[in-house]
Amino acid sequence: MSEMYIIRNQDHFYLSKQGEWVDGSDSHGLFRTAYKDEAINVKVELSVRDPHLRLTIVPGVLDEKGHLTLKGGEAIGPVIDQSPDGSFSSAATESADQAADHIAEDAMQPSDSCA
């Protein structure tokens, strides 16, 4: 087994080899590197392009078939939470809802600037 590093964003999506954010259901399509410094460099490059990203370098191991398993027993894929009304939503949906609520709250607050 060899150690690998992958990159996860704040919505629990993973960077793919094509540079897209995916749910991680296919671990073979994820960006991965055996070198932590290379993962850090990619993290910095992505953060410079989009300062709103909150990225985490996640260590994992490859089994003999090339499947990636995260250390610490974490599952690869988005976090699925059950809401109080019984429906399910992903972390990405919740983040979008929270952002919309935050924007609505900011629009309702009076401005301190003078015209």
PANUNU-942483 format. One record per residue (C-alpha): x, y, z. Coordinates in nm, 3 decimals. Example, Ala and Ser with C-alpha at 12.3 -4.5 7.8 and 13.67 -1.06 7.14 Angstrom:
<node><px>1.230</px><py>-0.450</py><pz>0.780</pz></node>
<node><px>1.367</px><py>-0.106</py><pz>0.714</pz></node>
# end
This chain:
<node><px>0.000</px><py>0.000</py><pz>0.000</pz></node>
<node><px>0.128</px><py>0.344</py><pz>-0.087</pz></node>
<node><px>0.031</px><py>0.677</py><pz>0.067</pz></node>
<node><px>-0.146</px><py>0.931</py><pz>-0.155</pz></node>
<node><px>-0.282</px><py>1.281</py><pz>-0.108</pz></node>
<node><px>-0.602</px><py>1.420</py><pz>-0.255</pz></node>
<node><px>-0.766</px><py>1.762</py><pz>-0.229</pz></node>
<node><px>-1.114</px><py>1.823</py><pz>-0.084</pz></node>
<node><px>-1.308</px><py>2.152</py><pz>-0.082</pz></node>
<node><px>-1.540</px><py>2.297</py><pz>0.183</pz></node>
<node><px>-1.839</px><py>2.120</py><pz>0.027</pz></node>
<node><px>-1.670</px><py>1.778</py><pz>0.060</pz></node>
<node><px>-1.612</px><py>1.744</py><pz>-0.314</pz></node>
<node><px>-1.278</px><py>1.621</py><pz>-0.446</pz></node>
<node><px>-1.051</px><py>1.754</py><pz>-0.720</pz></node>
<node><px>-1.055</px><py>1.534</py><pz>-1.027</pz></node>
<node><px>-0.769</px><py>1.476</py><pz>-1.269</pz></node>
<node><px>-0.949</px><py>1.714</py><pz>-1.508</pz></node>
<node><px>-0.953</px><py>1.992</py><pz>-1.247</pz></node>
<node><px>-1.326</px><py>1.964</py><pz>-1.173</pz></node>
<node><px>-1.496</px><py>1.912</py><pz>-0.835</pz></node>
<node><px>-1.655</px><py>1.566</py><pz>-0.815</pz></node>
<node><px>-1.825</px><py>1.364</py><pz>-0.542</pz></node>
<node><px>-1.549</px><py>1.103</py><pz>-0.530</pz></node>
<node><px>-1.761</px><py>0.805</py><pz>-0.628</pz></node>
<node><px>-1.488</px><py>0.701</py><pz>-0.874</pz></node>
<node><px>-1.159</px><py>0.716</py><pz>-0.684</pz></node>
<node><px>-0.964</px><py>0.639</py><pz>-1.003</pz></node>
<node><px>-1.068</px><py>0.977</py><pz>-1.151</pz></node>
<node><px>-0.946</px><py>1.184</py><pz>-0.856</pz></node>
<node><px>-0.635</px><py>1.400</py><pz>-0.860</pz></node>
<node><px>-0.383</px><py>1.222</py><pz>-0.641</pz></node>
<node><px>-0.016</px><py>1.253</py><pz>-0.571</pz></node>
<node><px>0.233</px><py>1.062</py><pz>-0.363</pz></node>
<node><px>0.403</px><py>1.388</py><pz>-0.264</pz></node>
<node><px>0.252</px><py>1.615</py><pz>0.000</pz></node>
<node><px>0.446</px><py>1.918</py><pz>-0.128</pz></node>
<node><px>0.292</px><py>1.871</py><pz>-0.474</pz></node>
<node><px>-0.056</px><py>1.860</py><pz>-0.317</pz></node>
<node><px>0.025</px><py>2.180</py><pz>-0.125</pz></node>
<node><px>0.136</px><py>2.351</py><pz>-0.449</pz></node>
<node><px>-0.190</px><py>2.255</py><pz>-0.623</pz></node>
<node><px>-0.388</px><py>2.374</py><pz>-0.320</pz></node>
<node><px>-0.213</px><py>2.713</py><pz>-0.331</pz></node>
<node><px>-0.268</px><py>2.748</py><pz>-0.708</pz></node>
<node><px>-0.639</px><py>2.673</py><pz>-0.672</pz></node>
<node><px>-0.673</px><py>2.912</py><pz>-0.378</pz></node>
<node><px>-0.512</px><py>3.193</py><pz>-0.577</pz></node>
<node><px>-0.760</px><py>3.141</py><pz>-0.863</pz></node>
<node><px>-1.059</px><py>3.126</py><pz>-0.629</pz></node>
<node><px>-0.999</px><py>3.283</py><pz>-0.286</pz></node>
<node><px>-1.338</px><py>3.159</py><pz>-0.159</pz></node>
<node><px>-1.226</px><py>2.795</py><pz>-0.174</pz></node>
<node><px>-1.143</px><py>2.630</py><pz>0.156</pz></node>
<node><px>-0.928</px><py>2.333</py><pz>0.062</pz></node>
<node><px>-0.799</px><py>2.044</py><pz>0.268</pz></node>
<node><px>-0.528</px><py>1.796</py><pz>0.178</pz></node>
<node><px>-0.656</px><py>1.452</py><pz>0.269</pz></node>
<node><px>-0.416</px><py>1.159</py><pz>0.312</pz></node>
<node><px>-0.517</px><py>0.818</py><pz>0.190</pz></node>
<node><px>-0.371</px><py>0.485</py><pz>0.086</pz></node>
<node><px>-0.398</px><py>0.286</py><pz>-0.234</pz></node>
<node><px>-0.481</px><py>-0.081</py><pz>-0.207</pz></node>
<node><px>-0.340</px><py>-0.344</py><pz>-0.441</pz></node>
<node><px>-0.621</px><py>-0.277</py><pz>-0.693</pz></node>
<node><px>-0.553</px><py>0.098</py><pz>-0.699</pz></node>
<node><px>-0.862</px><py>0.197</py><pz>-0.500</pz></node>
<node><px>-0.813</px><py>0.492</py><pz>-0.268</pz></node>
<node><px>-0.909</px><py>0.462</py><pz>0.099</pz></node>
<node><px>-0.890</px><py>0.765</py><pz>0.325</pz></node>
<node><px>-0.699</px><py>0.744</py><pz>0.650</pz></node>
<node><px>-0.906</px><py>0.771</py><pz>0.967</pz></node>
<node><px>-1.198</px><py>0.571</py><pz>0.828</pz></node>
<node><px>-1.350</px><py>0.864</py><pz>0.634</pz></node>
<node><px>-1.564</px><py>0.781</py><pz>0.337</pz></node>
<node><px>-1.496</px><py>0.942</py><pz>0.001</pz></node>
<node><px>-1.794</px><py>1.142</py><pz>-0.119</pz></node>
<node><px>-2.010</px><py>1.435</py><pz>-0.014</pz></node>
<node><px>-2.154</px><py>1.445</py><pz>0.335</pz></node>
<node><px>-2.524</px><py>1.364</py><pz>0.330</pz></node>
<node><px>-2.729</px><py>1.509</py><pz>0.614</pz></node>
<node><px>-3.089</px><py>1.443</py><pz>0.701</pz></node>
<node><px>-3.283</px><py>1.765</py><pz>0.754</pz></node>
<node><px>-3.550</px><py>1.802</py><pz>1.026</pz></node>
<node><px>-3.831</px><py>1.755</py><pz>0.771</pz></node>
<node><px>-3.700</px><py>1.407</py><pz>0.681</pz></node>
<node><px>-3.552</px><py>1.495</py><pz>0.341</pz></node>
<node><px>-3.187</px><py>1.449</py><pz>0.254</pz></node>
<node><px>-2.951</px><py>1.712</py><pz>0.115</pz></node>
<node><px>-2.583</px><py>1.720</py><pz>0.038</pz></node>
<node><px>-2.331</px><py>1.950</py><pz>0.200</pz></node>
<node><px>-2.312</px><py>2.144</py><pz>-0.128</pz></node>
<node><px>-2.686</px><py>2.214</py><pz>-0.119</pz></node>
<node><px>-2.671</px><py>2.325</py><pz>0.243</pz></node>
<node><px>-2.378</px><py>2.558</py><pz>0.172</pz></node>
<node><px>-2.566</px><py>2.718</py><pz>-0.117</pz></node>
<node><px>-2.873</px><py>2.764</py><pz>0.103</pz></node>
<node><px>-2.666</px><py>2.916</py><pz>0.382</pz></node>
<node><px>-2.494</px><py>3.152</py><pz>0.138</pz></node>
<node><px>-2.832</px><py>3.265</py><pz>0.001</pz></node>
<node><px>-2.957</px><py>3.329</py><pz>0.355</pz></node>
<node><px>-2.643</px><py>3.526</py><pz>0.436</pz></node>
<node><px>-2.677</px><py>3.740</py><pz>0.120</pz></node>
<node><px>-3.042</px><py>3.808</py><pz>0.202</pz></node>
<node><px>-2.948</px><py>3.915</py><pz>0.558</pz></node>
<node><px>-2.679</px><py>4.150</py><pz>0.424</pz></node>
<node><px>-2.924</px><py>4.310</py><pz>0.182</pz></node>
<node><px>-3.170</px><py>4.379</py><pz>0.463</pz></node>
<node><px>-2.918</px><py>4.560</py><pz>0.686</pz></node>
<node><px>-2.892</px><py>4.938</py><pz>0.644</pz></node>
<node><px>-2.582</px><py>5.079</py><pz>0.485</pz></node>
<node><px>-2.341</px><py>5.292</py><pz>0.688</pz></node>
<node><px>-2.217</px><py>5.488</py><pz>0.387</pz></node>
<node><px>-2.327</px><py>5.841</py><pz>0.309</pz></node>
<node><px>-2.419</px><py>5.952</py><pz>-0.041</pz></node>
# end
